[in-house]
Amino acid sequence: MERIPVTSAPPRSNEPLVLAIGKFDGVHIGHQAILRHAREDLGQARLAVMSFWPHPVYALTGNAAYTRLLTPGDEKLRQLERQGVDRFFDVHFTAEYAATPAETFVYEHLAPLQLQRVVVGEDFRFGQGGRATVEDLQRLCGDLGVPVTIVGPVEENGVKVSSSQVRRHLAAGRVEAAEALLGRPYALVGNVVHGDARGRLIGFPTANLGGLESFVMPQNGVYAASIEMQSEDDTRHWFGVVNVGTRPTVNGQDLRVEAHLFGFSGDLYGQPLRVSFLRRVRDEQKFDGVEALTAQIGHDVDFVKRMLGML
């Protein structure tokens, strides 16, 4: 997939495009519905997405929660590519960009893209102050002869699927509910970094995941997980137990994500890992000592293995 950084108007397209526009944080089943509509009747056109970074809520309000995303950076590209997207317009969203008049956005930013069609969700807003609606988009694109497809919301159990809803589920540790809205398990992606090697000393070696500052974190606790190492020359998969937390039994302070991989032995330092959360096992707890912690980890491992049919 081709990524095109954009700071104002995107470069002129040399081929016809069908363009989906939105934040697409999470690429959840609501976003997937938009992309499914965009894939219909592509003909000779390529499927493109225009999205925004940093998150507009952070750019406009400074809300630090939105420095963390469900699908930051390369993870969004990966998920969009899985949905058949060929071209990604990565718009740098600033207060200045947010002040772009609706007419300028359509006549100067969209017009050069050789658009066959534009596809958006029904709650899409654009232009200065986000005051322009999908009806305004239809009217302005109509001036260019470009039809606009408006996709209604997707609901799960009567509740509209949204990135905010996924965030709420993760904050409560409801990773299975988050999976239902995402259409896949929620995953963190990072590189294995050096820890304090306590896991190896107590018989449960763990891989410490670093580089997670841009990801929304699930609630602290112990989880069953699927773990994938994917590098240029090696792809391997394991199940395992993952702890998200501060390790209170050993007076830890910083938040860590530590994965114990079933059946693995060797060195993973520096390797990229994808940790996909399958089920919450328990809260993170402070135990009376390392011996009690070790016994509990053994129970956690057995529980997850039984759950997965490995015992």
Protein Blocks (a to p, Z undefined) as FASTA:
>chain_A
ZZdddfkbccddfbdcdddddjkpoiaaklmmmmmmmmgonlmaccddddddddfklmmn
opaklmpcfbgcjlmmmmmmmnopabdcdddddfklmmpcfklmmmmmmmmnopabdcdd
fkbcedehhlacfklmmmmmmmnopacdddddddeehiacdfklmmmmmmnopamlmmmm
nopacdddddddddehlmmmnopacdddehilmpccddedddddddddddfkbccddddd
ddedehlmnopabdcdddddehiacdfehiacddddfbdfbdcdddfbfklmmmmmmmmm
mmmmmmnopZZ
